[in-house]
């Protein structure tokens, strides 16, 4: 009737099948016996063991209210009275608020943190222990050493996990804005409506936390209100994607066309519209005319090679898929994946590996046609006046080629590639307004297709402005990039 606890079972997967056999073949097991297993998610975890278990997951609570409630429900009255210093209780609450904030920002993805860090209870406990020790040793006349407190919280306790410079700057900003003598001021608040309560018992704090809003605006964490749109969109997409992926994959789905018929129809349509293969001899001849060894033409050659790889892969997959649906060849795992994804309007894994991200298969295929069109017209009609920069596989390579070109033009002045830097000027032209290349004395390229995330663009005064409410992206005018 005892309980058995096996920890970190993802590190000993071989043993789990032995465990399953033992449990399944043992004849008499006490009613009170339980086996507990702790594990991280692992693709090779035995599925039969997983199905016969009751599963618990420990998710961090959502929102400031839930986070603070969880923290304070584990704080005892003795802990609250461990120090006589008047700064102790406000500091404990401020560390708890910071702890909730760093965890909540994770749900906003790259808007919250550049890298998603695993902040956990140990960070909070260590920070609280440090604050307590610091207050025990503090000189009453000098008061709290705030630069030390900020450094320990922003650089050591929470900052110890942080590897990105901008994330480090963000943490240090929290430490600077929330920790200091000003936090004991009547007017101090983390954000409008979120203050440090004055309580004597744990119950007082829990009562205050109880009346906080259930749903917080992103501004509480120092983010723009629009950050919530990104979070809600991603959450909805993830949920829908999960629902779609677990749908039955049977051929006979009631009335209407079968899955295979729908995909076959789609494959025929795509094959009709797919651009022809690039003829290597023609490509070579055209590049020779334009100057095969010019950096920008070498770049074009590399892009065409990548594009040809995508076109070939798409053509082969679609042709094989049609044959597999007709029963002429066996449906392989890769073709089955292509069939499932195409039916759900998603990009097959085979294509995605060698191409670009896109919301749906329709958008992806349209982009394939537009990218190919850009390269074909560049090859046939010579260098364009402007470039669709987001339509390149390697935009960084394009900018490097442009820097090389500018360096060669200025060799007589002693320019060297290492010391040539990029400059940008956002023009007032949209792509329809461009009639010729950039001025010859400056050189460089006109590019379009760039978007700003999280900021607006004032075209009249050529400067960044706040975003309009409920807008996430702003399309930029044509940008002149030179070196």
N, C-alpha and C positions, 0 to 999 in steps of 0.2 A: 504493500500500500504506500510505499515511498514515492517521491518524485525524483526524476532523473533530468538533469539540465546539461545539454550539449551545446557549447558555444562556438560561434564562428564556423558553422558547418560547411560554408563555401570553400573552406581550406582543406576539407577532407571528404570530398565527394565520393571516393571509392567506398568509404565505410558506410555510407548511407544505405546502399542496397543491402548490405549485411544486416544493418539495423532493421530494415523493412522486413527481411526474411525472418529475423528473430521474433519480431512482434507478431508477424502473421502466423508463424508455426508454433509459438508457445501455446500450450493447451489451456492451462488455467492461469488467468491474470486477475489480480485483485481489483475490485471495483474502484479502489482509491488510487490506483497507480496512474501516473501521467508522465509522458516524455515531453519535455520542453526543448525546443530547438531554436537557437538564434543564428541568423544567416543574412548575408547580403544577397540581393537578387543575382542569380547566376543562370545563364542559358542552359547549362548542363545539369542543373539540379534535377534529381529523379522526379519525373512528373507524377508517378503513382503515389509517392510519399506526400507530394504537395497536395494532391487531390483528396487524400484521406486525412489531411490535417485540418484543424481549425486555425485560421490565420489572423494574426494581429499585426498591425503596422503602427509605428509610433511617429505620427506626423506632427511637425511644429504647429502650434495654434495659429489661426488666421486673424490678423488685426491686432491693434495696440491693446484693446480691452482684454482680449483672450490671452495675449502674451503676458501682460502685467498680472493678470489674475493667476495664471499658472505660476509665475515667479513668486508672487506674494503668498500663494497657498502653501509654498514650501518654506516660507520664512516663519520662524517661531518668535514668540514674545521675548524670549531670552536673547535671541539674536538681535532683535530690534533695540534691546536695552544694553547691548554689550559695551557701548561706549557712552560716557557722560557728555561728550563734546556736542554742542548744539548743531554742528555741521553734519553729524553722522547720519541722521534719518533722511535729510534732503539728499545727501550724496548717494545713499543706498537707493533711493527712488530714481535719481538721475541715471545711475548705472543700469538699473532695471529698464528704464525707458530707452537708453542707448542699446541695450541688449535686444530689446524687441525691434527697434528700428533697423539694426543691421540685418536681422533675420527677415524682416518684412520687405526690405529693399530687394531681396533676392528674387521675389516673384515678378519683378519688372524686367528681369533678364539683363541685357547689356546696359539698359538705362539705369538700373539700380547699382550694379557692380560690373566692371569689365570682365571679371572672372568670378564665377559663383563660389564663394568660400563656405566651408562647413563650420560656421560659428555654432558653438554648442554650450551646454550648461557649464562646462569646465571653464570657459572663458569668463563667464559671469562670476562664478565662485572665486576664481583667482583674482579678478578685479576687486571684488568686495573685500577679500582678505587683505589685499594690498592697501585699500582705503582705510580699513580698520587699523592695520599696523601703523600706517602713516599718522593717523590721528592719535594713536597711543603715544607716539614718539614726538608729537608736535610741541614746539615751544610756544606757550600761551601768548607771549609778547609778540613774537614774529607772525604767528598765525600759520595757516596752511600754505605750503609751498606749491602754488598752482602750476608753475611750469613743470614741476616734477610729476604732479598728478596727471597733467595733460600728456606728458611724454609717456608715462607708464601705460595710460589707457590707449592713446592713439598710436604709439609705436611698438609697445611691448605686448600688453595683454591681448588686445584685439588686433593690433597692427602686426603682431608676430606671424599671423596667418597670411597677411596681405603681401602679394608679390608685385602688384602693378603700381606704378608711380602715381597715377591719377586716383586710384582707389586709396592709396596711402594719404594723398592730399585731402580726399573727402573725409576720411576718418579723423585726421588731425583738425579739420574744420569743425566737425562735431565737437571734438574735445575742447576747441577754443571757444566756440559759441555757447556751449552748455555748461562748461565747468570753469568757475571763477567766483570771485566775491559777489559778482552781479546776480548769481543764482539765488542768493538769499534775499534779494530785493522783492518788495511786494508786487512789482510790475512784471517780474520775470515769468515767461511762459515758453514752452518748447514750440508751441504753435497756438494760435487763438483757441482758447478753451481747454488746452492741455497744460496744466500748471503743476507745481509740486505741492501736494496736499500737506496740511499741518495736522498730523495725527499722533496719538500717543500709543495706540494699540494697533496690532495687525488688522483687527476688525475695522478700525477707522479707515485704514488704507484701502481695504477691500470694498468698503462702502463707497468710497470716492471712485474707485476703479469701476464699480458697477454702473455708475451713471455716465460713463464715457460712451461715445457713439459706437455702435456695433460695426459700422462700415466707416473707414477713415478716408479722407481725401488724400491723394498722393502728396499734397502740399505739407502734410504733417512730417513727411520724411525729407522735405526739401526738394520735391519733384514738381514739375508742371502738372496741372490738373489733367492735361491730355495724356499723361503717362498711363492713366487708367484705361484709356481706349486700347492701347497696345496690349495691356495685360488681359483685358476682357476678350479681345480678338483672338489672341494666342490660345487662351483657355477654351474658347468656343471651337477653334480649329482643331485643337488637340482632342477634345471630346468627340467631335464629329468624325475625326480621322479614326479614333478608336472604334466607334460604332460601325463605320464602314468596313474596317479591317476584320471585324468579327461576324460580319454578315455571312449567311450560308452561301457556299460557292457552287451550289448544284446547277446543272444545266437547265433543268426544267423548272423555271421559276413561275409556275402558274400560267396565266394568260400572257399574250404579247410575244415578242421575239425572245429567243433564248439568248443567254450571255454571248455564246459563240457567234450567233448571227449578227448581234450588235457590233461586236469587235471586228468581225470580218468586213462589215459595211464600212466601219471607221478606217480599217487598214487599206481598203480599196481607195477611199477618198484621199488618205494621206499619201499613198503611193503616186496618185495622179498629180498631186501638188508638189511633191518632193523635187527640189532642184536637180538638174543633171549633175553627174560627177564632173569634177574639174579635169580637163585634159592636161596631163603634166607637160606635154610638148608645147601646147598653146600658152600655158602659164609661164613656162621658161622663156618663150619667144617674146611675150608681152613685157616681162620683167627686164629682159635684155634691152628692149626699146627704151624703157623708162630709166635704165641705169641699175643693173642688177646688184651692184655693190653699194648703192646708197643705203644708209642705215634704215630709212623708213621703208624701202622696198624689201630689204631683208626681213623686216618685221612683217610685212604683208605676206611674204612667202610662208613664214611660220604660221600665221593665222589661217591661211588657206589650207595648209597641211592639217591643222586641227579641225577645220570645218569639214574637210573631206572625210576625216575619220568618223565624224558624227553622221554625215550623210550616208556613208557606207554602212555603218552599224544600223541605222534606222532602216535602210532599204533591206538589208539581210534579215533583220528581225521580223519586219512586216511580211516579207515573202515567205519565210519559214513558218510564221504563225498561220498564214492562210493555208499552207500545206498541212500543218498539224491539225487545223480545224477540220479540213476535208478528210483527214485520216491517212494521207499519203505518207507522212513521216510521224515518228513518235513525239508526243508532247513532252519536251524536256522541262526540267525545273525552271530554267531561265525563261522559256516560252510561256510556261504557266504563270510566272510572275508578271510577264508582259501582258498576258491576257487579263489577269485580275486587275492590274493597275490601269490599263486602258479602259476597262469597263467602268472603273471608279473615277475616270478622268484625271488619273495621276501619272507621273512620269515613271516608266519602267526603270528598274535599278540599273540595267545594262546601259541605258542611255544617259542616266543621271551621272554615272561615274565619270563620263568623259565630257560632260557639258556644263550647264549652268543651272542655278536655282530658278524656280518659277512657281507661281501659285497653283496653276492647273496645267493639264496636258495641252489644252487649247492655246493658252498664252505661250507655253514653251514652243509649240510648233510654229505659231505665228512669228515668234522671235527667231526661230531657225531660218524661216524664209527671209526675214528682214536682214539678218546678219549676212546670209549668203548673198543677198542682193547688194549690200554695201561693198563686199569684196569683189563681186563680179563687175559692178559698174566702175570701181576703182581700177580694176585690171584693164577693162575695155576702153574707158574714157580718160584714163590718167588720174593724177592725184586730185581728190575733191577739194573744194574750198573750205569745207568743214567736215568734222568727223564725229560719228556717233560713238562716243568713247565707251559707253556702257555696253556696246555691242562687240567688244573685243574679248578674247580669252585672256589676254595678258595686257591690261591697260598700263601696268607699270613699265612693261617693255616698250610700249608706244612712246611714253614720256622719255624713257632713256634714249630711244632712237632720235627723238626730237632734240634732246640735249647734245647728242653726238653730232647731229647735223649742224646745229648752231656753233658748236666748238670748231668744226672744220671750216665754217664760213669765216671764223675769226682767228684762224691760226696765225695770220700775219701779225695780229696784235698780241700774240703770245698766250692765247687762251688755252687752258688745259681742262680736260673733262672733269677731273676731281674737284676743280674750284668753280665749276659752272653750276649755278643753282636755279631752280624753277621759280618763275614769278607768275601770278595769275591776276587777270583783271576781268571782273564780271561786266560784260558790255550791256548796252541797252537794247541790243538786237535779239529778236527771236530767230529761230533757224530759217524761217521763210525770208527774213530780211537780208541774209548774207548773200552778197553778189560776187564777191571776189575773195582771194586769200588775204591774210593779214599783211600790213604794210611791210615792204621788202626790207626797210632799214631796221625794223625790230625783229621780223621773222616770227617763228613760232607757229602755232596752229589754233584754229577755232574749233572748240568742241561743244557738243550739246548732249542732252540726255541725263544731266546730273540733277539730283534732288537733294534738298536739305531736309534732315529729320530734326524736328524739335525747334525749328526757328523759321521765321518768315523772311521774305526778301522785298524790300521797298525798291521797286524798279526806278522810280523817279529820282530818288536821292542815292541810289546804289549803296544801300547799307542793310545790315541785319536788323530785323524788328521782331517783336513778340509774335508768336503764332496766334491766329484767330482761334476762338474756342472750337473744340471738336474737330480740328484739322491736324493731321499728323505730318504731312509732307508738303513741301513747296517745290515747284518746278523752277529751276534756275534758268535765266536767259543764257544766250551763248557766252561761253567763257573763252577769253584769249589767254592761252598758256604759252609763255615764251621763256627763254633762258638767258 
